[in-house]
Amino acid sequence: MSQNITTHTDKKLPLQGAGGADHAALADIFNKDEDRVNWHDETLWWIRAKRDLSVHKIPEWEALRDTASAIKNNVLSNLNSYLQQFEANAQANGIVIHWAADGAEHNAIVHSLIKKHNVTRMVKSKSMLTEELHLNEYLAENGIDVIDSDLGERIVQLAKEPPSHIVLPCIHKKKEEIGELFHQFLGTPAGNADPQFLTETARHHLRETFLSRKVALTGVNFAIAETGEFVVCTNEGNADMGAHLSDIHIASMGIEKIIPERKHLGVFLRLLTRSATGQPITTYSSHFSKPRDGQEMHIIIVDNGRTVQLGREDFRNSLKCIRCGACMNTCPVYRRSGGHSYHNAISGPIGAILAPNLDMEKYADLPFASTLCGSCSNVCPVKIDIHDQLYKWRQVIVQNGYAPTAKKLSMQAMATTLASPFAYHMAGKAGRLVMKYAPFALNNKLNPWYKQRDMPKPPDESFGEWYKKNRKAP
Amino acid sequence: MTVGLFIPCYVDQFYPGAAIATLQLLEKLGVNVVYPANQTCCGQPMANSGFEHLTGGCNELFIKNFAEFDYIVAPSGSCVLHIKHHIHDEKQPEKAASVSHKIYELTSFLTDVLKVTSLPAKFPHKVGMHQSCHGQRGLHLSQMTELVAPYYSKPGSLLNMVEGIELIELNRADECCGFGGTFCVAEEAVSVKMGKDRVADHLKHGAEYITGVDMSCLMHMEGILNRQGSKVKILHIAEILNGGPLNP
């Protein structure tokens, strides 16, 4: 089946928010359907709970996190030498190394490799880096047909949407919606939403793809400097299927994916999937060290803003990220606003500290899409201080002039009032009087607090006034 | 020992009962408490909104009001965390540092400094305790569910000293309520949804009261409870530890 499926224009919708809608506005839209929010929240919380069960089986969990963080600290401090070591060892293994400063360079390299082999189709296993670099759109514009082979990725590709989560790309879709998509594009019977049946259908559909594509692109979870090999982790084996059957295997990796030695891999493989989904380990952790006979293997090492972030002292830690998605699953804001509200390839708390590095103006809203509750920092397997970085980004964004004027003015007024005890007492008293005698001034739709919450009942006197009457002033 | 009592701005203006309970409780435990009249706010609303550079006035005032005390105690984890991490004053860096070392959230002052082992309080009700994030994850007032580490709870241990109290279990022990300072208005939709879910967890387990160490979270949940017409009340933990509400 599915040989003649024509979904290959692959023109994804532009990421939401690109037109100016910020996280709050997009989250507001998401929250119009409360049942859906409940379902989304509960699904992700269920994964967070699985993660908890799984990590509590490892008494040395916190020590593992410390170790992983220390390894990554070393990597970030010696990135250039590890990358060069990796390059030399990979080349010695017969892998071709390419360097790309940004998305345009990366995408052009991929295109030239495909063109060289005179094909027009490529199979891809999940790579968030290529999402970040908008590879699919670029290749589609150049007449190359790309099929994402990860099931979740394939589903959002059929829906012409970007992934909403880095590990669970279609976690925002209900099985009924997936059934409908499959009915439309893969010819399954209308109304069939049986996960077993749909997965089987997708498997057949993708198998055709694997067999008929000459070029396969995969991501890279870990690149080992010592050996020049790289490791790709998947649960469906789709990276292997694509890479093993292709004549040419392209691997795209960010510069931060390096780990120094093979022995360090055990630390990260133990942390990755427990944090991501609560599994003890990924189903497939595939090592690629050299091309098989007759195959070409290429690695494109991509910067795309990472060295800029490395140079930002407060934010360099964000490059430790191993893309497990645990911060998304635990984030109470993410669970109730959905990945698309972050209008960036990497959503959630980690995306909110990576995105402003790429475009501070476009993503100025994201560091504010948090209550700074700190749960993200606690689940992070490599101990990125995510919520502290969110706080710091807020300062940087305001300092760079990306705060709305109304906010700037209100903050200035607030700062002046609160710096003066006299002004503070007057404003407090006036505020309480207004709430008491003219509640309509606040209890209206212009007040976002009042929309779905009652205002506090103003007391007759403040504590300061009570204290003056009841205790001697110091 | 003289303690400077810091009552955050919104507690001063809207929840004097919580402040009075804090004062009475500390006095009951033999502490000499002084409330400096010229205090206003810790500066957190500006800082968390990205305007830390506008907090100079608040910082200076805070240091002027509180630098001389042996300890500074406040019934708010969030404001204490802000002072601890972010207060700075280039003209008097030592004083700023000493303030950040001396400041305590109320329950941690009771457990860690006063080492309270019993309280003369009675509160025969089913109570849900909201773990405020800044107190819990910021000041480590209690263990966090994300970490593989032994359980403890400073506010929980104090509540367990109250006669007749029944603390309920929650499905999500330490999920954020969604207040988040200016987040509550800037991200109104998500904030309210988080608050509704947090309140629902307490209601599902039969809470008659919801308490916590941060009045701001409680104010947010109170707004939602009242809008829903719920009879469930919120009370700052100081009011329960002091033997119940409105006891000035």
Interface residues (C-beta under 8 A of the other chain):
Chain A: H23 A24 A27 D28 F30 N31 E34 V37 D41 W45 D52 V55 H56 I58 P59 W61 E62 T330 P332 V333 R336 S337 P367 F368 A369 S370 T371 L372 C373 G374 S375 S377 N378 V379 Y391 R394 Q395 I397 V398 Q399 A403 K407 K408 M411 Q412 M414 A415 T416 L418 A419 S420 P421 Y424 G428 G431 R432 P448 W449 K451 Q452 R453 D454 M455 P456 P458 P459 E461 S462 F463 G464 W466 Y467 K468 N470 R471 A473 P474
Chain B: I7 C9 V11 D12 Q13 F14 Y15 P16 G17 A19 I20 L23 V34 Y35 P36 A37 N38 Q39 T40 C41 G43 P45 M46 A47 N48 S49 G50 F51 E52 H53 L54 T55 G56 G57 C58 E60 L61 C133 H134 R137 G138 M144 T145 E146 L147 V148 A149 R172 D174 E175 C176 G178 F179 G180 G181 F183 C184 V185 A186 E187 E188 A189 V190 S191 V192 K193 M194 G195 D197 M219 H220 E222 G223 I224 N226 R227 P248
